[in-house]
């Protein structure tokens, strides 16, 4: 069995409503080393809009 998650952080309305403060920087840090920075930047920049 496999599990996974989709991190749509960076300050979604649901996060704010539940009292969580999140940032794009936190989102990037959660991914750890060895990531493609350009792809991660593009994903992070659009994650809240994607959520909405």
C-alpha positions as CSV (number, residue, x, y, z in Angstrom):
1,X,0.0,0.0,0.0
2,X,1.1,3.5,-0.6
3,X,0.1,6.8,0.8
4,X,0.7,10.3,-0.3
5,X,-0.4,13.9,0.2
6,X,-0.8,17.0,-1.8
7,X,0.7,20.0,0.0
8,X,-1.3,23.1,-1.0
9,X,0.2,25.4,1.6
10,X,1.3,28.9,1.6
11,X,-1.8,30.3,3.3
12,X,-4.9,28.7,2.0
13,X,-8.3,30.1,3.3
14,X,-8.8,26.8,5.2
15,X,-5.5,27.1,6.9
16,X,-6.2,30.6,8.0
17,X,-9.7,29.7,9.1
18,X,-8.3,27.0,11.3
19,X,-5.7,29.3,12.8
20,X,-2.7,28.0,11.0
21,X,-0.2,30.4,9.5
22,X,1.7,28.9,6.6
23,X,4.1,30.5,4.0
24,X,5.6,29.5,0.7
25,X,8.9,29.3,2.5
26,X,7.5,26.7,4.9
27,X,6.1,24.8,2.0
28,X,9.5,24.7,0.3
29,X,11.3,23.7,3.5
30,X,8.9,20.7,3.9
31,X,10.1,19.3,0.6
32,X,13.7,18.9,1.8
33,X,16.8,18.9,-0.3
34,X,17.3,17.7,-3.9
35,X,14.3,19.4,-5.4
36,X,14.0,21.2,-8.7
37,X,13.9,24.8,-7.5
38,X,12.3,26.2,-10.6
39,X,9.4,23.7,-10.5
40,X,9.0,24.1,-6.8
41,X,8.8,27.9,-7.1
42,X,6.2,27.6,-9.9
43,X,4.1,25.2,-7.8
44,X,4.4,27.2,-4.6
45,X,3.5,30.5,-6.4
46,X,0.3,29.0,-7.7
47,X,-0.7,26.7,-4.9
48,X,-3.2,29.0,-3.2
49,X,-4.9,29.8,-6.5
50,X,-5.0,26.1,-7.3
51,X,-6.7,25.4,-4.0
52,X,-9.2,28.2,-4.6
